């Protein structure tokens, strides 16, 4: 590595045991994080439909926390002066990028964040329209919005619900 000008960081460099269905031994390190993904043993479905352990990447806990913090900083519920289409135009490019990058592997791990965005959008509906403040009415309006225009928000393809 030194020949090409690279040095290994002593605290960041370690040997990781890629534990899966075929490798069942125990080891001190069985996961690692790289470029926003955590690589570790996860459940996967085989060709026969049965679940097995596979060493796969998914969005890391740190990346999920950072993205959730960014969604919270959007303060969607405070933007009652804009329409739902305006909100979609604002957040769709960002969310579409997250879905393309982090959704490439084990995309179900991203559904927590996408459901959280939907919760903020329901909160926006309840703030914008006084008659929709009760949760039952807000969830009915949510269902009408999702079924009426399912492609309005990019993440509705994966997670149309808010709970």
Z-matrix of the N, CA and C atoms (Angstrom, degrees):
N
C 1 1.443
C 2 1.530 1 111.19
N 3 1.305 2 116.45 1 -36.19
C 4 1.458 3 120.19 2 -179.73
C 5 1.524 4 111.20 3 -65.30
N 6 1.326 5 116.89 4 -27.06
C 7 1.463 6 120.22 5 179.61
C 8 1.521 7 112.11 6 -63.06
N 9 1.320 8 117.36 7 -31.93
C 10 1.462 9 120.86 8 -179.45
C 11 1.526 10 111.90 9 -101.41
N 12 1.324 11 117.79 10 8.81
C 13 1.459 12 121.98 11 174.43
C 14 1.520 13 114.64 12 86.75
N 15 1.313 14 117.90 13 20.43
C 16 1.463 15 121.01 14 179.10
C 17 1.521 16 110.48 15 -108.20
N 18 1.344 17 114.55 16 143.07
C 19 1.456 18 120.31 17 175.73
C 20 1.519 19 108.70 18 -124.61
N 21 1.309 20 116.78 19 143.23
C 22 1.454 21 121.54 20 177.31
C 23 1.518 22 109.66 21 -88.79
N 24 1.322 23 116.18 22 132.44
C 25 1.456 24 120.85 23 177.98
C 26 1.528 25 108.15 24 -78.12
N 27 1.338 26 118.10 25 125.48
C 28 1.470 27 120.05 26 -172.89
C 29 1.532 28 114.31 27 -63.32
N 30 1.330 29 119.01 28 -32.91
C 31 1.465 30 119.28 29 -178.86
C 32 1.528 31 112.37 30 -89.01
N 33 1.327 32 117.50 31 -21.16
C 34 1.464 33 120.31 32 -179.09
C 35 1.520 34 113.00 33 -92.59
N 36 1.305 35 117.44 34 -19.66
C 37 1.458 36 121.16 35 -176.04
C 38 1.521 37 110.03 36 -93.06
N 39 1.334 38 115.64 37 128.60
C 40 1.458 39 120.35 38 176.95
C 41 1.529 40 109.26 39 -157.98
N 42 1.290 41 114.90 40 160.24
C 43 1.461 42 121.03 41 177.15
C 44 1.525 43 107.72 42 -91.09
N 45 1.330 44 115.96 43 128.21
C 46 1.461 45 121.88 44 -176.75
C 47 1.520 46 109.27 45 -112.69
N 48 1.316 47 116.04 46 134.29
C 49 1.458 48 122.20 47 176.85
C 50 1.524 49 107.96 48 -87.74
N 51 1.315 50 117.58 49 117.18
C 52 1.469 51 123.11 50 -177.82
C 53 1.528 52 109.87 51 -81.46
N 54 1.307 53 115.62 52 78.42
C 55 1.461 54 121.67 53 -175.26
C 56 1.528 55 110.14 54 -72.36
N 57 1.328 56 116.39 55 128.97
C 58 1.456 57 122.34 56 175.35
C 59 1.522 58 109.35 57 -151.17
N 60 1.320 59 118.15 58 -162.26
C 61 1.467 60 121.45 59 -176.61
C 62 1.526 61 112.09 60 -64.09
N 63 1.325 62 117.83 61 -30.25
C 64 1.461 63 121.47 62 -178.92
C 65 1.526 64 112.77 63 -90.23
N 66 1.323 65 117.50 64 -24.18
C 67 1.468 66 122.12 65 -179.23
C 68 1.523 67 107.57 66 -115.32
N 69 1.314 68 116.78 67 103.16
C 70 1.469 69 120.51 68 -171.96
C 71 1.515 70 114.02 69 -109.93
N 72 1.295 71 118.35 70 4.00
C 73 1.459 72 120.45 71 -178.73
C 74 1.523 73 110.67 72 -70.20
N 75 1.323 74 115.41 73 157.84
C 76 1.451 75 120.47 74 176.69
C 77 1.520 76 110.45 75 -88.69
N 78 1.314 77 116.30 76 152.46
C 79 1.455 78 121.65 77 178.73
C 80 1.516 79 107.87 78 -155.49
N 81 1.315 80 116.10 79 158.89
C 82 1.461 81 120.93 80 -178.86
C 83 1.523 82 111.41 81 -64.34
N 84 1.333 83 117.67 82 -44.67
C 85 1.465 84 122.07 83 -178.26
C 86 1.522 85 109.20 84 -115.06
N 87 1.340 86 116.36 85 118.52
C 88 1.464 87 120.56 86 179.13
C 89 1.520 88 111.95 87 -122.18
N 90 1.329 89 117.74 88 9.00
C 91 1.461 90 121.46 89 179.55
C 92 1.520 91 108.96 90 -151.12
N 93 1.331 92 115.12 91 155.69
C 94 1.459 93 120.14 92 173.66
C 95 1.521 94 109.24 93 -150.56
N 96 1.331 95 115.84 94 157.12
C 97 1.457 96 122.27 95 179.63
C 98 1.515 97 108.91 96 -113.15
N 99 1.343 98 114.98 97 134.24
C 100 1.461 99 120.87 98 -178.97
C 101 1.521 100 108.66 99 -151.59
N 102 1.337 101 116.85 100 125.39
C 103 1.465 102 124.02 101 177.18
C 104 1.532 103 113.22 102 54.30
N 105 1.321 104 116.65 103 40.51
C 106 1.456 105 121.07 104 176.92
C 107 1.514 106 114.93 105 84.02
N 108 1.323 107 117.51 106 1.58
C 109 1.459 108 122.35 107 178.17
C 110 1.523 109 109.47 108 -112.58
N 111 1.317 110 116.65 109 143.21
C 112 1.454 111 121.83 110 170.09
C 113 1.520 112 107.48 111 -105.33
N 114 1.316 113 115.39 112 122.26
C 115 1.457 114 121.71 113 178.40
C 116 1.522 115 107.21 114 -96.48
N 117 1.328 116 116.88 115 120.99
C 118 1.461 117 121.68 116 179.51
C 119 1.523 118 109.00 117 -162.15
N 120 1.322 119 115.67 118 175.18
C 121 1.463 120 120.35 119 177.98
C 122 1.525 121 109.13 120 -69.98
N 123 1.330 122 115.89 121 131.14
C 124 1.466 123 122.43 122 -179.81
C 125 1.524 124 108.99 123 -138.86
N 126 1.304 125 115.09 124 160.40
C 127 1.464 126 119.73 125 177.34
C 128 1.522 127 109.46 126 -74.99
N 129 1.324 128 116.04 127 135.87
C 130 1.461 129 122.23 128 176.66
C 131 1.520 130 107.98 129 -137.08
N 132 1.326 131 115.52 130 154.55
C 133 1.458 132 120.66 131 179.93
C 134 1.519 133 109.22 132 -101.90
N 135 1.308 134 116.54 133 127.64
C 136 1.457 135 121.98 134 -179.56
C 137 1.519 136 112.06 135 -80.18
N 138 1.314 137 116.87 136 178.46
C 139 1.466 138 121.91 137 -179.93
C 140 1.524 139 112.23 138 -62.60
N 141 1.319 140 115.20 139 -29.03
C 142 1.466 141 119.97 140 179.66
C 143 1.529 142 112.45 141 -84.77
N 144 1.331 143 117.91 142 0.07
C 145 1.454 144 122.22 143 178.29
C 146 1.512 145 115.07 144 90.29
N 147 1.323 146 117.54 145 -2.76
C 148 1.459 147 120.69 146 -179.25
C 149 1.523 148 110.62 147 -88.72
N 150 1.334 149 115.75 148 150.13
C 151 1.459 150 121.18 149 178.86
C 152 1.522 151 110.35 150 -83.09
N 153 1.330 152 114.93 151 144.82
C 154 1.459 153 121.15 152 174.66
C 155 1.520 154 108.05 153 -148.59
N 156 1.324 155 117.01 154 164.83
C 157 1.467 156 122.10 155 179.88
C 158 1.522 157 109.09 156 -85.97
N 159 1.328 158 115.54 157 130.81
C 160 1.460 159 121.43 158 -179.36
C 161 1.524 160 108.54 159 -136.24
N 162 1.309 161 117.59 160 145.39
C 163 1.465 162 122.08 161 179.45
C 164 1.526 163 107.46 162 -86.16
N 165 1.343 164 116.79 163 106.26
C 166 1.458 165 121.43 164 -173.20
C 167 1.523 166 111.69 165 -135.34
N 168 1.343 167 116.57 166 155.43
C 169 1.459 168 120.28 167 174.26
C 170 1.529 169 111.17 168 -88.63
N 171 1.319 170 115.37 169 153.81
C 172 1.461 171 123.29 170 171.65
C 173 1.520 172 106.55 171 -155.22
N 174 1.316 173 116.56 172 167.37
C 175 1.464 174 120.30 173 -179.37
C 176 1.529 175 109.08 174 -56.29
N 177 1.320 176 116.20 175 136.87
C 178 1.464 177 120.61 176 -177.89
C 179 1.522 178 110.56 177 -77.94
N 180 1.307 179 115.82 178 158.72
C 181 1.459 180 121.60 179 178.36
C 182 1.532 181 110.56 180 -60.13
N 183 1.334 182 117.33 181 -39.79
C 184 1.461 183 120.86 182 179.85
C 185 1.528 184 110.96 183 -65.22
N 186 1.330 185 117.29 184 -42.24
C 187 1.465 186 120.67 185 179.24
C 188 1.522 187 110.48 186 -66.29
N 189 1.325 188 116.96 187 -40.50
C 190 1.456 189 121.12 188 178.83
C 191 1.525 190 110.83 189 -63.27
N 192 1.320 191 116.69 190 -40.34
C 193 1.462 192 121.41 191 177.52
C 194 1.519 193 110.96 192 -64.98
N 195 1.324 194 117.29 193 -43.09
C 196 1.467 195 120.96 194 -179.99
C 197 1.526 196 111.15 195 -64.84
N 198 1.321 197 117.22 196 -41.65
C 199 1.462 198 120.16 197 179.09
C 200 1.523 199 110.48 198 -67.72
N 201 1.324 200 117.56 199 -39.81
C 202 1.460 201 121.02 200 176.64
C 203 1.518 202 111.90 201 -62.47
N 204 1.313 203 116.07 202 -38.07
C 205 1.460 204 120.48 203 176.94
C 206 1.529 205 110.51 204 -64.73
N 207 1.330 206 116.33 205 -39.17
C 208 1.462 207 120.27 206 178.61
C 209 1.532 208 110.71 207 -65.98
N 210 1.320 209 117.38 208 -41.56
C 211 1.467 210 120.93 209 177.62
C 212 1.524 211 109.80 210 -61.99
N 213 1.306 212 117.34 211 -42.04
C 214 1.461 213 121.09 212 178.78
C 215 1.526 214 111.02 213 -62.71
N 216 1.337 215 116.86 214 -36.45
C 217 1.461 216 120.22 215 -179.95
C 218 1.524 217 112.60 216 -72.73
N 219 1.315 218 118.35 217 -15.82
C 220 1.469 219 120.38 218 175.04
C 221 1.521 220 110.83 219 -66.07
N 222 1.328 221 116.79 220 -27.96
C 223 1.469 222 123.34 221 -179.12
C 224 1.529 223 111.66 222 49.60
N 225 1.303 224 115.09 223 55.74
C 226 1.462 225 121.25 224 -177.00
C 227 1.521 226 112.14 225 -58.29
N 228 1.312 227 117.37 226 -39.16
C 229 1.463 228 120.67 227 -177.13
C 230 1.526 229 112.55 228 -66.09
N 231 1.318 230 118.18 229 -16.35
C 232 1.466 231 121.14 230 179.79
C 233 1.526 232 112.18 231 -89.78
N 234 1.325 233 117.68 232 -5.00
C 235 1.467 234 121.50 233 -176.99
C 236 1.528 235 110.90 234 -97.90
N 237 1.291 236 117.37 235 53.46
C 238 1.460 237 120.62 236 -177.38
C 239 1.526 238 112.69 237 -73.61
N 240 1.320 239 117.92 238 -5.55
C 241 1.462 240 120.97 239 179.34
C 242 1.525 241 112.68 240 -85.47
N 243 1.325 242 119.01 241 -8.14
C 244 1.463 243 121.90 242 -178.79
C 245 1.528 244 110.01 243 -109.09
N 246 1.325 245 115.33 244 164.08
C 247 1.461 246 120.55 245 179.57
C 248 1.524 247 110.17 246 -89.14
N 249 1.328 248 115.29 247 169.81
C 250 1.457 249 120.89 248 177.92
C 251 1.527 250 110.32 249 -63.92
N 252 1.327 251 116.78 250 -36.41
C 253 1.471 252 120.77 251 178.11
C 254 1.526 253 110.87 252 -65.75
N 255 1.338 254 117.37 253 -36.87
C 256 1.469 255 120.47 254 176.95
C 257 1.530 256 110.87 255 -64.90
N 258 1.330 257 116.11 256 -42.06
C 259 1.466 258 119.35 257 176.66
C 260 1.526 259 110.52 258 -61.62
N 261 1.324 260 116.10 259 -41.28
C 262 1.468 261 120.05 260 179.40
C 263 1.523 262 110.48 261 -62.24
N 264 1.316 263 117.28 262 -43.69
C 265 1.473 264 120.63 263 178.72
C 266 1.522 265 111.59 264 -62.90
N 267 1.312 266 117.13 265 -32.70
C 268 1.457 267 121.17 266 -178.76
C 269 1.528 268 112.23 267 -74.73
N 270 1.327 269 116.87 268 -48.06
C 271 1.468 270 118.51 269 -171.85
C 272 1.525 271 114.54 270 -94.67
N 273 1.329 272 118.47 271 -19.03
C 274 1.470 273 120.05 272 -176.31
C 275 1.524 274 114.30 273 -57.17
N 276 1.333 275 120.36 274 -46.23
C 277 1.473 276 118.06 275 179.99
C 278 1.526 277 112.91 276 -60.58
N 279 1.317 278 116.86 277 -37.12
C 280 1.464 279 121.08 278 -179.32
C 281 1.525 280 110.24 279 -69.21
N 282 1.327 281 116.22 280 -49.69
C 283 1.465 282 120.74 281 -178.01
C 284 1.527 283 110.48 282 -66.03
N 285 1.324 284 116.99 283 -37.69
C 286 1.466 285 120.10 284 178.13
C 287 1.526 286 110.62 285 -62.02
N 288 1.327 287 117.11 286 -38.59
C 289 1.460 288 120.93 287 176.44
C 290 1.515 289 112.15 288 -64.72
N 291 1.333 290 117.07 289 -42.48
C 292 1.463 291 120.62 290 176.98
C 293 1.520 292 110.61 291 -62.07
N 294 1.338 293 115.89 292 -42.59
C 295 1.462 294 119.84 293 -179.47
C 296 1.525 295 111.02 294 -64.93
N 297 1.317 296 116.72 295 -37.47
C 298 1.465 297 119.89 296 -179.77
C 299 1.525 298 110.73 297 -69.18
N 300 1.335 299 117.09 298 -41.66
C 301 1.463 300 119.78 299 -176.52
C 302 1.530 301 111.93 300 -79.23
N 303 1.332 302 116.07 301 -58.41
C 304 1.462 303 119.70 302 -174.31
C 305 1.528 304 112.71 303 -81.03
N 306 1.312 305 117.79 304 -21.37
C 307 1.454 306 120.83 305 -179.62
C 308 1.510 307 113.69 306 -84.37
N 309 1.318 308 117.27 307 -1.40
C 310 1.464 309 120.15 308 179.92
C 311 1.521 310 111.16 309 -65.50
N 312 1.320 311 117.38 310 -30.63
C 313 1.460 312 121.99 311 -179.90
C 314 1.520 313 109.01 312 -128.97
N 315 1.302 314 117.02 313 130.08
C 316 1.459 315 123.87 314 173.41
C 317 1.526 316 110.67 315 50.07
N 318 1.318 317 114.92 316 61.57
C 319 1.461 318 119.52 317 -171.07
C 320 1.518 319 114.36 318 -68.25
N 321 1.322 320 117.91 319 -15.82
C 322 1.459 321 119.26 320 178.20
C 323 1.528 322 111.52 321 -64.69
N 324 1.322 323 118.20 322 -22.73
C 325 1.467 324 120.89 323 177.53
C 326 1.527 325 111.21 324 -68.49
N 327 1.327 326 116.80 325 -21.70
C 328 1.464 327 121.80 326 179.97
C 329 1.526 328 111.69 327 -84.37
N 330 1.323 329 117.98 328 -13.70
C 331 1.464 330 120.70 329 -174.83
C 332 1.529 331 112.40 330 -64.22
N 333 1.314 332 118.13 331 -26.41
C 334 1.471 333 121.05 332 177.30
C 335 1.526 334 109.83 333 -60.30
N 336 1.316 335 116.44 334 -45.97
C 337 1.463 336 121.09 335 179.96
C 338 1.525 337 111.22 336 -67.52
N 339 1.319 338 117.52 337 -43.14
C 340 1.461 339 121.05 338 -177.89
C 341 1.524 340 111.23 339 -66.97
N 342 1.321 341 117.19 340 -35.56
C 343 1.462 342 120.87 341 175.15
C 344 1.525 343 110.13 342 -66.48
N 345 1.305 344 116.21 343 -35.65
C 346 1.471 345 120.32 344 177.96
C 347 1.525 346 111.02 345 -65.06
N 348 1.333 347 117.02 346 -38.87
C 349 1.467 348 120.46 347 176.13
C 350 1.523 349 109.25 348 -61.57
N 351 1.329 350 116.99 349 -42.78
C 352 1.462 351 120.29 350 177.99
C 353 1.521 352 111.43 351 -61.84
N 354 1.314 353 117.64 352 -37.94
C 355 1.469 354 120.59 353 177.79
C 356 1.525 355 110.84 354 -63.19
N 357 1.316 356 116.57 355 -39.95
C 358 1.465 357 119.99 356 176.70
C 359 1.526 358 111.06 357 -66.47
N 360 1.320 359 117.45 358 -34.76
C 361 1.463 360 120.13 359 177.94
C 362 1.531 361 111.13 360 -69.37
N 363 1.326 362 117.69 361 -37.56
C 364 1.466 363 120.50 362 174.97
C 365 1.521 364 109.50 363 -64.45
N 366 1.295 365 116.53 364 -38.97
C 367 1.468 366 120.89 365 176.69
C 368 1.524 367 110.18 366 -62.33
N 369 1.335 368 116.65 367 -38.51
C 370 1.465 369 121.70 368 177.13
C 371 1.527 370 110.16 369 -62.69
N 372 1.352 371 116.62 370 -44.34
C 373 1.469 372 120.87 371 179.23
C 374 1.526 373 110.09 372 -59.61
N 375 1.319 374 117.11 373 -43.47
C 376 1.456 375 121.43 374 -177.49
C 377 1.526 376 111.97 375 -67.87
N 378 1.335 377 117.10 376 -30.57
C 379 1.468 378 120.21 377 178.24
C 380 1.530 379 111.24 378 -79.17
N 381 1.325 380 116.37 379 -37.52
C 382 1.467 381 120.41 380 -175.09
C 383 1.527 382 111.87 381 -72.90
N 384 1.320 383 117.17 382 -42.48
C 385 1.458 384 121.84 383 -175.53
C 386 1.523 385 109.89 384 -112.54
N 387 1.317 386 114.97 385 112.47
C 388 1.459 387 120.91 386 -175.19
C 389 1.531 388 111.76 387 -60.33
N 390 1.336 389 116.91 388 -35.35
C 391 1.464 390 120.07 389 -177.53
C 392 1.532 391 112.16 390 -71.39
N 393 1.328 392 117.41 391 -13.81
C 394 1.462 393 121.21 392 -179.05
C 395 1.528 394 112.74 393 -101.01
N 396 1.314 395 117.25 394 14.90
C 397 1.466 396 119.36 395 -179.00
C 398 1.524 397 113.18 396 -66.55
N 399 1.340 398 119.42 397 -36.67
C 400 1.473 399 116.93 398 174.16
C 401 1.529 400 110.52 399 -64.42
N 402 1.305 401 115.92 400 140.09
C 403 1.466 402 120.50 401 -173.75
C 404 1.523 403 112.63 402 -62.01
N 405 1.311 404 117.55 403 -36.27
C 406 1.469 405 120.47 404 -179.87
C 407 1.531 406 110.51 405 -62.32
N 408 1.320 407 116.70 406 -43.89
C 409 1.467 408 120.01 407 179.24
C 410 1.523 409 110.96 408 -69.48
N 411 1.316 410 116.73 409 -37.46
C 412 1.467 411 120.08 410 179.39
C 413 1.523 412 111.00 411 -65.48
N 414 1.338 413 117.50 412 -40.04
C 415 1.462 414 118.68 413 -179.63
C 416 1.524 415 111.13 414 -70.79
N 417 1.331 416 118.60 415 -32.37
C 418 1.465 417 121.01 416 174.90
C 419 1.526 418 110.14 417 -66.26
N 420 1.328 419 116.89 418 -41.91
C 421 1.469 420 120.32 419 177.03
C 422 1.521 421 110.48 420 -64.85
N 423 1.326 422 116.48 421 -35.81
C 424 1.469 423 120.68 422 177.78
C 425 1.526 424 110.49 423 -62.39
N 426 1.328 425 116.18 424 -46.11
C 427 1.466 426 120.00 425 179.46
C 428 1.524 427 111.31 426 -61.93
N 429 1.324 428 116.98 427 -39.42
C 430 1.474 429 120.03 428 177.35
C 431 1.522 430 110.87 429 -64.05
N 432 1.329 431 116.88 430 -40.19
C 433 1.468 432 120.46 431 -179.56
C 434 1.523 433 111.14 432 -66.58
N 435 1.324 434 117.07 433 -42.81
C 436 1.468 435 120.76 434 -178.05
C 437 1.523 436 110.88 435 -68.81
N 438 1.327 437 117.49 436 -44.16
C 439 1.466 438 119.56 437 -179.37
C 440 1.521 439 111.73 438 -74.73
N 441 1.328 440 117.49 439 -30.94
C 442 1.463 441 120.68 440 -179.92
C 443 1.515 442 113.46 441 -70.98
N 444 1.305 443 117.17 442 -38.46
C 445 1.474 444 121.14 443 178.43
C 446 1.530 445 108.81 444 -141.76
N 447 1.327 446 117.38 445 80.14
C 448 1.468 447 120.55 446 -174.17
C 449 1.522 448 114.27 447 -67.25
N 450 1.312 449 118.79 448 -17.55
C 451 1.459 450 120.77 449 -179.65
C 452 1.518 451 114.07 450 -99.87
N 453 1.331 452 117.27 451 9.31
C 454 1.464 453 119.81 452 -176.83
C 455 1.524 454 111.64 453 -61.51
N 456 1.315 455 117.31 454 -47.89
C 457 1.459 456 121.36 455 176.36
C 458 1.520 457 108.88 456 -106.07
N 459 1.306 458 116.36 457 140.27
C 460 1.467 459 121.57 458 -175.76
C 461 1.523 460 111.74 459 -62.06
N 462 1.312 461 117.31 460 -37.60
C 463 1.467 462 119.94 461 -175.12
C 464 1.525 463 113.26 462 -78.98
N 465 1.318 464 119.29 463 -7.73
C 466 1.459 465 120.82 464 178.87
C 467 1.527 466 111.85 465 -67.79
N 468 1.320 467 118.18 466 -18.46
C 469 1.468 468 120.27 467 176.01
C 470 1.524 469 109.95 468 -64.67
N 471 1.312 470 117.26 469 -34.57
C 472 1.466 471 121.97 470 -176.43
C 473 1.515 472 112.07 471 -96.66
N 474 1.343 473 116.77 472 -41.74
C 475 1.469 474 120.95 473 -173.97
C 476 1.527 475 108.91 474 -135.51
N 477 1.344 476 118.37 475 91.73
C 478 1.461 477 119.13 476 179.84
C 479 1.528 478 113.62 477 -83.50
N 480 1.323 479 118.82 478 -12.40
C 481 1.461 480 121.32 479 -176.94
C 482 1.526 481 110.91 480 -95.54
N 483 1.322 482 115.61 481 168.69
C 484 1.466 483 118.92 482 -179.22
C 485 1.514 484 112.49 483 -117.33
N 486 1.295 485 120.34 484 6.06
C 487 1.461 486 121.27 485 178.14
C 488 1.472 487 111.24 486 -119.04
